[in-house]
């Protein structure tokens, strides 16, 4: 036999590792996919998709907002604080951003900053009806954070 012979060998790929779909960069689609993953508690897939949203749309607050929601779902509060801080830095009128930032800050043990985030949320004009539906809860959370901060401060003095 002379020359080079080739043979076809089947190559088995992990279908999860290799996507045959074109890379999706549209923010609305990536956010919807992330929410779908969260709805079935697939936090790992949600994180990958949310990170794709941030990478493809680094100037969009919504990308950081969805990543922050994923980090909250994973109880990764410091990561949630970072993502949600980025979201409200890009859009300082994001009611959802400030509301969730307060939650993340409590989880990270930053009670005073959580109170600031929630006070900012309360001051925002033009909150949607959905955001307004959280008013009573946020007021309770704000009061609880104040009491807890005071109790912890008294304990350490």
N, C-alpha and C positions, 0 to 999 in steps of 0.2 A: 504494500500500500504506500502510495506516495502522496505528498501534499498533506494538507491539514483537513482532517475530518471533524465535523461537528455533529453533535447529537443533541437532541432536545431533552433536557432534563427538567422535570417539573420543579418549579420553585414554589414552596409553600410559604405564604406570607400570612401573618396575623392580620385578619381583616380590620381589627380595631387599630392596628398600628399604621396601616397604609390606607389612605383614603383615595378612592377613585373619583370622587366628586371634585369639581373645581373648588379652589379655596374660596370660602365665602367671606367677604369683607364688609358686607352691608350691615350696619349697626342694628337695624330693626330685626333682621333675621337672626343675628347672633344673640340678641337679647331674648327673643322669643325661644330660641333653642335652649338658652340657659334657664329660662323660666320653666320650660318643659322638663329639663333635668331636675330642677329643684322640686317640681311637682311630684316626681316619683322618688325623691330623696336620693338621687344619684349626684352627690355633692362633688365627687371626683370629676365626672364629666361636665358638671356645671362649672367647676373651676377652670377646666381647660378651655371651654367655650367662652367664658367671661374673659379669660386672659387673652384669647384671640381677639375679642371685641376691643380690649384696651390697646393691644398691639396694632390693630388695624385702624383705630380711631383715637389716637392719644390726646386729641384736643376736645373730645366729647365727654362732658360730665356724665352722661348716661352710661357710658362704658365703665367708668369707675364706680358708679352707683350700683350697677348690677354685680360687679366684682365684690363690692362691699357687702351686698346682700348674701352672696355666696359665702364670704368669710364669716358672716354672722351665723349662717346655717351650719357652718363647720365649727362654731365656737372658737374661732381664731380671731379673738377680739383685737389684738394689736394690729393684725393685718387689715381687719375691717376698719379700724380707726384710720389707718393710712389711706386706704382706698376711698373711704367716705370723706376724709379731709380733702383729698384731691378733687373729689366730685364737687364739693361746695366751694372750693377755691376757683374752679372753672365756672361754676354757676352759683353765685351767692344768693340766688332766689329759689334754690331747690328745697322746697318744703320737705319732701321725702328724704333728701340728703341730710338735712339738719335733724330731723326726727330720728333717723336710723343712726346718725353719728352719736346722738345722745345715748342710745342703747349700747352701741359699741364701746363708748367711753365708760359707761357703768361696768360693762364686762371686763374692761381693762383696768378697773379700779380708779378711774379718774373722775371722781364724783363732781368736783367743782367744774371741770370742763364740760361734763355732761349737762349740768345745770345751765351753763352758758349756751350750749347748743340748743337746748329745749327752749330757753328764753328767746333765742333768735327765731326759732320755729314759731313761737307764739306771736312774735312781732311781724312776721312776714305777711304782707298784704296779698290778697288774691289766692289764698290757698284753695285748692279744689275741694269739692264736697267730700271726696274720699279722705283727704287730709284733715278736713274739719271734723270728720267722724272720730278722729283720734284725740280730740281736744281734752275730753275729760280724763282719759288715760294719761296723757302727757302731763296734765296738771297734777295728777296723783303721783306720777313718777318724779316730777320735779320736787314735790313736797317730800317724798320718801328719800330722795337723794340728799336733800338738805338735812333731814333728821339723821340719816346715816352718817353723813359727813361730820355733823356735830358730835354724834356719839363716838365716832372713831377718834376725833380730835381730843375729846374729853378723856378718853381711855389712855391716850398716849401722853397726856400732860401730867 
